Amino acid sequence: MPDTVDTAATLLAAAAQAGPGDTLRIVLLVSIVGGALLAWFLLRGYRTDDSGDAGTGDGTDGGRGGNTDRDASA
């Protein structure tokens, strides 16, 4: 029976030791969420919204919707 007690004590001591596992999981999760938020924030600036209130809608702008900032040299 002493072998079982020694083995159980060894297993409990090994389970009680704190390692970097939880910290690394948290860092990895925060990095992934942060990367996704950064990508969303940067990519939303490249969105072109050519619908609705960008132009007058009277057809005199050649169908560009009044958004001529992109085509300043044209």
N, C-alpha and C positions, 0 to 999 in steps of 0.2 A: 503493500500500500504506500510506502514512502515514495515510490517512483511516480505514482499518480499525483501526489501532493506537490512534488518538485516540478513535474511537468506543468501542472495547473498554475503554479506560482510563476514559472518562466513565461507561460503564455499570457498571463495577466500583466506581468511586468512589460512584456513586449507591446501589448495593446495599449498600455497607459502612456507609452513614450509618445511625445508630440513631435511630429515631423512637419516638413514643409508642404504636405499634401493639401491641406485645406487652404493655406495661403496661396499656393500656386493655382488652385482651382478658382479662387476668387479673382486673382490677378488676370487669369485667362478669360474669365467671363466678363470682367469689366473692360478688358481690351477689345473683345469682340463687340460688345454693345457700344463702346466708344467709337470703334471704327465704323460701325453701321451708322451711327448718328452723324459722324463727321462726313461720311460719304453722302448721306441724305442732305446735309446742310450745304455741302459744296455743289452737289448736282442740281439742287433746286434753283440755283442761280443761272443755270444754263437753259432752263425751261423757257420756251417761247409761247406766249399766250397771245395769239392773234385773234381772239374772239371778242366780240362785243364792243367795249368802249374804247378801243384803241384809235379808231378813226371816226369820221363823220357818218360813213355809211351811204354817202350820196353817189358813190361810184366814180368820183372825179380823181381818185388817187391811183387808178389803174389796178385796183384789186389788191393793193398791198395793205389795206386796212389802216393807213395813216402812219404805219411804223416805218419811217424812213431813216431812223437813226442808224440802222445797220448799213444802209445803202447811201451814205452821205457822199461818196465819190461818184455815184452813178448819175 
